[in-house]
Amino acid sequence: MRIRFLFILINFIFLFQAFADTQLRSFSEIFTGIQGKDREAVFSSDGYMKTVRSSSINSLAGAASGKLDSLIFASVQKLNSNFYVESIAVISGDPNNYSLLKAYNVLAKVRTLKGRLYHSHSRKENVPLFEEVTRIDISKRNAEIEDPSLAFRIPATETVYLRVKDVNFGNSYYRADLYRDKQGMRYSLTNNRSITWFLIPAIREECLVIQLYFEPIKEGFLIYGLSGTSVSDFIASKADIPSAISKRLAVIVNWVADGIQGKL
């Protein structure tokens, strides 16, 4: 009787695993149009990144696929953005090793974003992009809040506020919104105050959005990023906005990828 029970249990485990595996989408199912060198870039350590100066998101791989959460694109497009940066990266390996919960716990530890490096072409060296990152309580005059302890479940929705000391923009303030759906998890960063550049208001309040989307897939773990911003022609002529946005998106994506892989 005990042997029969064990046999049934083992078969159930295998069937459950097989069922779970069939629920995972493959990269090609989601991004049907990405082939060749672009696909190779997605699976490389640097990932795929594309910058577009346009009023339309139709040329972006994620929007063209129609297989990602439509709110990723709606929330960016409603800004009437004139700059877009798209990032696609896959952490290759067994998807069971990279969970949404791991990604959530990395995103919660915002202080670990401090000191992440980017390559400055003007300085010709790697420098920290974010000198300080902390949660704040906006109801208590932006009092600092400690990062939470390790979570064992992901909330359906969550909103927190962040203060970021940026090497280029000084103190910047963001609202971070998290949402779960049936296949993945979406994390949105929106500037809830104007961002200044050399004391000039460069990006007005609510005019910069960084969307991150996470999903375990058959090849490993997908991190999709999309940033949109709306700036005046004057600012666009004086500052390299595509570079400013793309390096921030790249640093954040690499930070989460390192955390998921236990490198933080």
N, C-alpha and C positions, 0 to 999 in steps of 0.2 A: 504494500500500500504506500509506504514511504517512498519507494523508488518510483512508483507511478506518479506520485505527487511532484517529485523533483523533475521528472521528465516533462510533465505538463507545465511546470513553472519555467523551466529552461526554454521550452517552445514559446511560451507567452512572452518572455523577455526578448527573444529573437524577433517575434512577430511585431512586438511593440517598437523595437528599434527600426525594423524595416518600414513600419508605418510612419515613424517619425522622420526617417530619411526621405520618404516620398513627399513629405510636406515642405521640404527645403527646395527653394528655387535655385536654378543654376544661374551663373553670371550671364550666359547667352540668352536665357529666357527673359532676363530683365533688360539687358542692353543688346538688343538684336543687331544694332548698327555698328557696334564697336568691333573692329577687326584689325589684323595686322599689327603695326607698330603701336597704335593706340592701345590695343588690348595688352600688348607686352608691357607698356608703361603702367597700366593698371596694376599688374601683378609684380611690378618692380618695387624696390625699396622707396623710390621717390613718388610713385603713383602717377596718375594722369591728371594734368591740369590744363584748363583752357580759359583764356580771358577774351571776353567779347564786349566791344563797345557798340551797343545797339539798344533800341527800345523794345526788342522782341527776344523772347527766350527760346524761340522755335529751333534755333541752331544748336541748342545744347543737347547733349546725348540723353540726359535724364528726362527732359521734357519731351523729346522726340519719341522715347520708348513708350511712354504712356503706362509704364508698369510700376511707377513709384507713387507714393502718396501725393495726390494732386495739391494738397495744402502746402507742400514744399515750394511749389512754383507760384501758387496763388498769392502767398504771403509776400513773396519777393516782387512779383510783377505789379502788385497794387501800388508799390512805391513809385511807379513810373521810372524805374531805374534806367540809367543810361550806361552803367557798367555792370557786367556780370563776370563772376569767376566760378568755374565749375571744377570740382575735384572728385576723382573716383579712385579708390584704393581698395585692394583686397588683401587681407592677411591670409596667406595660403596655409592650409593644414586641415586637420580634423575640426569640423565646426563645433564638435562637442567641447573643444578646448577653449572656445571663445564665446562667451555668453553675453546676452544683453545686460545681465546683472553686473558683469564685470565692467562693461562700458558705463553703466549708470554710476557705479562706485568711483570710477575714474573721474567722471564729470562732477561728482559731488566734492572731490578733493581739489577744489580750485586753487588752493595755495601751491599745489605741485606744478602749476603752470608757470609760476615765477621762475625767471632765469632761463627759459627755453630760448635757444639760440636761432638766429637767422643770419644769412650772409649779407652784410652791408657792402654794396658795390662802391658807395662813396668813401667808406672807411677802409674798404678792402680787408675786412676781417669779420669773424663771427661775433656778434654782439647779442646780449639779451634783448628780446623784443618787449617783454613785459617785466618790469622791475618789481612790481607788487601786484598781487591779485588776491582779493578777499571778498567774502560775503559781507553784505551790509544789511542793516535793518532800517529801511527808509522811514519808518514811523518813529524812529528814535534818533533823528538827525544823522542818519547814515553811520550809526554805531557799528563797529566791526563785530562779526559773528564767527565763531570757530567753525571749521569744517565738521560735518557730522561724522559719527562713527560708522563702521562698516554696516551696510544695509543687507538684509536678507530677502527683500522683495522690492519690486519696482512699483511706485505708485502709478495710478492711471494718469494723473496729471500732477504737475508741480511747477511752482513759480518761485524763483529766488532772484535777488538783486546783487550785482557785483560792482565793485570799484576796481578799476584797472589803472595802474600807473604805467603808461605807454611811453616807450622811448621817443616816439615822434609826436604824440598827441597829448602828453601829460596825463592828468587824471581824466579818465573816461568812465562813464557809468552805463551799465547794461542791465536789461531785464532778461533773464534766462527762463524759458518755458519748455517743459518736457511733456511729451505725450506718448502714450503707448498705443499701438494698433495691433491687429491680429498677426502681422508678420514681422514687425520691427519696432523701432523706437525713434522718435523725432525730437531733436533738441534745437531750440531756436534762441539766438542771441540778437537782441535789438537795442540800439543805443537809446536810452530814455532821457538823455540830455544831448545838447548839441556838442559836437566834437570840434575842437579848435586846432588850427595849424598856424603856428607863429602868431598866436593871439587872434587870428581871423577865424570866425565861425565857418568851418569847412564843410561839415556834414550836419545838417539840421536834425533836430530830435526826431526819432522814429524813421530816419532815412537811410539807415544801414542795417541790413539783416544778414545774419549768417545762419544758414540752416544746415544741420547735420542729421543724417539718417543712417541708422545702423540696422543690419539684418544678417543673421547667420545664413550662409548659402552653402551649396554643395561643395564649393571649392575652398571654403574657409569662412571669413567674416568680411562683410562689405561695409565700407565707410564711404558714404556719399556726402559731398559738401557742395553747397551753393550759396554764394554771397551776391547780394545786389545792393547797389547804392545809387543815390540820386544826388548829384552835385551840380553847381552852376558851371557855365562855360568858363567863367573867370578862374575858378578853382581848378578846373580840369586843365586849363592852359598853364597853370603855375606849378601844380603838383602832379606827380606820377601816381594817379589814383589806382590804376590797375595793379601796379607793383605794391602799393600800400595795402590793398585789400588781399591780394593773392598771398603775400608773405604771412599775413595774419591767419588766413584760412589754412595755409600749409603748416604753420606752427601748431595750431589747434588740432588739426587732423593727426599730425605726428605724435603729439602729446597723448591723445586718446589711444592711438595704435600702440605706443610704447607701454601704456598702462595695461591694456588688455593682454599684452604679452608678458607682463610682469617685469618690465624694464625700468619702472619708476623707483 
